[in-house]
Amino acid sequence: MLLDRSNENLDLVVFNEVGGVITENKKKLLDESLRLCRLGVSLITVFSDRHDFAEVADQIAWGTKVWIANEPDHMIHYDDKPVIQAR
């Protein structure tokens, strides 16, 4: 866990090699456990490289983020709100 006091945000970081990806079920459990937290919460799965990410990309929960270690300047956001809306 990382606490960013300037943004009042708690980043919960899960390393794929250790804890697996944050799936929908895992996200529900984490959201439930953190429901009383007054801070903003970001759920982040970390991968070593794109190859590891690609193997499980379809299991990652909406509303979470992904960081790939060998591409440290970027983050993938699995937004849970539609960016494009149907007319």
TIMIVO-738152 format. One record per atom (N, C-alpha, C): x, y, z. Coordinates in steps of 0.02 Angstrom, whole numbers, padded with zeros to 5 digits, always signed. Layout:
# TIMIVO-738152
XYZ
...
# end
This chain:
# TIMIVO-738152
+00042-00058+00000
+00000+00000+00000
+00044+00062+00000
+00022+00111-00037
+00056+00176-00040
+00006+00230-00023
+00024+00274+00022
-00020+00329+00042
+00006+00394+00012
-00035+00427-00026
-00018+00491-00056
-00058+00545-00019
-00027+00574+00031
-00061+00624+00073
-00080+00687+00034
-00042+00704-00017
-00057+00765-00055
-00123+00758-00093
-00139+00698-00114
-00202+00686-00151
-00254+00649-00109
-00237+00636-00046
-00283+00597-00003
-00304+00532-00037
-00255+00496-00062
-00268+00435-00099
-00225+00377-00073
-00256+00319-00070
-00223+00257-00050
-00216+00213-00111
-00155+00197-00130
-00143+00153-00187
-00129+00083-00161
-00172+00036-00178
-00162-00034-00160
-00130-00069-00219
-00068-00090-00212
-00029-00118-00266
-00023-00193-00257
-00042-00231-00310
-00037-00304-00309
+00010-00325-00364
+00062-00362-00346
+00110-00386-00395
+00084-00451-00424
+00074-00452-00490
+00046-00510-00523
+00082-00575-00504
+00149-00573-00501
+00188-00632-00486
+00175-00659-00416
+00151-00617-00371
+00140-00636-00301
+00067-00647-00285
+00025-00598-00302
-00045-00601-00282
-00095-00610-00338
-00070-00618-00399
-00116-00624-00456
-00145-00556-00473
-00190-00556-00523
-00220-00494-00546
-00281-00476-00503
-00301-00414-00506
-00361-00392-00471
-00420-00408-00517
-00453-00463-00504
-00512-00484-00542
-00574-00449-00514
-00631-00459-00547
-00694-00431-00522
-00709-00455-00451
-00699-00520-00438
-00712-00547-00371
-00665-00517-00319
-00600-00513-00336
-00552-00484-00289
-00567-00410-00277
-00587-00374-00330
-00604-00304-00323
-00664-00295-00275
-00714-00337-00282
-00773-00333-00238
-00752-00343-00165
-00709-00392-00153
-00685-00404-00084
-00645-00345-00058
-00602-00317-00099
-00561-00260-00078
-00605-00198-00066
-00652-00186-00111
-00698-00130-00103
-00737-00136-00037
-00759-00197-00023
-00796-00211+00039
-00753-00197+00100
-00691-00221+00097
-00645-00212+00153
-00627-00139+00165
-00627-00099+00112
-00606-00029+00116
-00664+00020+00116
-00725-00004+00125
-00784+00039+00119
-00785+00096+00170
-00752+00087+00227
-00751+00140+00277
-00692+00188+00269
-00649+00173+00221
-00591+00216+00209
-00614+00283+00182
-00589+00336+00212
-00609+00404+00193
-00567+00432+00136
-00516+00395+00116
-00472+00416+00062
-00497+00388-00004
-00474+00419-00058
-00485+00389-00124
-00442+00326-00127
-00465+00276-00163
-00428+00213-00167
-00416+00195-00240
-00354+00178-00257
-00336+00153-00323
-00311+00082-00316
-00338+00038-00356
-00317-00032-00356
-00274-00043-00418
-00211-00063-00407
-00162-00067-00461
-00130-00136-00462
-00132-00168-00522
-00096-00231-00532
-00031-00215-00569
+00025-00241-00544
+00091-00229-00574
+00115-00291-00611
+00141-00280-00671
+00169-00334-00712
+00241-00317-00730
+00281-00369-00742
+00351-00359-00762
+00355-00331-00833
+00314-00358-00877
+00317-00338-00948
+00249-00351-00981
+00243-00329-01044
+00180-00337-01081
+00162-00410-01092
+00210-00452-01098
+00196-00523-01109
+00157-00551-01050
+00180-00538-00989
+00145-00561-00929
+00075-00531-00926
+00070-00466-00943
+00005-00432-00943
-00043-00463-00994
-00018-00476-01054
-00061-00503-01107
-00091-00571-01090
-00055-00610-01050
-00080-00676-01032
-00143-00675-00989
-00154-00620-00953
-00211-00616-00907
-00253-00552-00915
-00242-00515-00968
-00276-00451-00977
-00351-00457-00974
-00378-00512-00997
-00451-00521-00998
-00481-00535-00929
-00439-00544-00879
-00462-00558-00811
-00463-00496-00766
-00435-00441-00790
-00427-00382-00749
-00494-00345-00740
-00509-00324-00679
-00573-00292-00663
-00576-00220-00689
-00635-00201-00712
-00648-00131-00729
-00643-00090-00666
-00620-00029-00673
-00612+00015-00615
-00545+00007-00580
-00499-00029-00612
-00432-00038-00584
-00380-00010-00633
-00317-00013-00613
-00263+00012-00655
-00210-00042-00662
-00169-00036-00714
-00113-00082-00727
-00051-00041-00739
+00004-00062-00708
+00069-00032-00719
+00117-00086-00741
+00154-00073-00795
+00201-00122-00822
+00272-00096-00808
+00310-00135-00770
+00374-00113-00743
+00425-00092-00797
+00427-00127-00853
+00477-00109-00902
+00452-00053-00949
+00394-00024-00933
+00368+00036-00967
+00342+00084-00913
+00387+00108-00870
+00366+00142-00808
+00332+00210-00817
+00336+00240-00875
+00307+00307-00884
+00233+00307-00899
+00203+00247-00905
+00133+00243-00925
+00093+00197-00879
+00028+00210-00876
-00017+00168-00837
-00079+00154-00880
-00106+00094-00874
-00166+00075-00911
-00225+00081-00862
-00276+00118-00883
-00334+00130-00841
-00393+00089-00867
-00417+00044-00827
-00477+00006-00844
-00537+00045-00816
-00556+00098-00851
-00609+00142-00827
-00675+00104-00822
-00711+00117-00768
-00776+00084-00759
-00834+00128-00781
-00818+00188-00806
-00869+00232-00834
-00857+00238-00909
-00910+00237-00949
-00900+00241-01022
-00868+00306-01043
-00820+00301-01089
-00788+00360-01117
-00828+00384-01177
-00853+00337-01215
-00894+00351-01274
-00964+00325-01260
-01013+00366-01270
-01081+00346-01257
-01120+00341-01322
-01164+00292-01326
-01206+00283-01385
-01256+00340-01389
-01274+00358-01450
-01323+00412-01459
-01393+00385-01459
# end
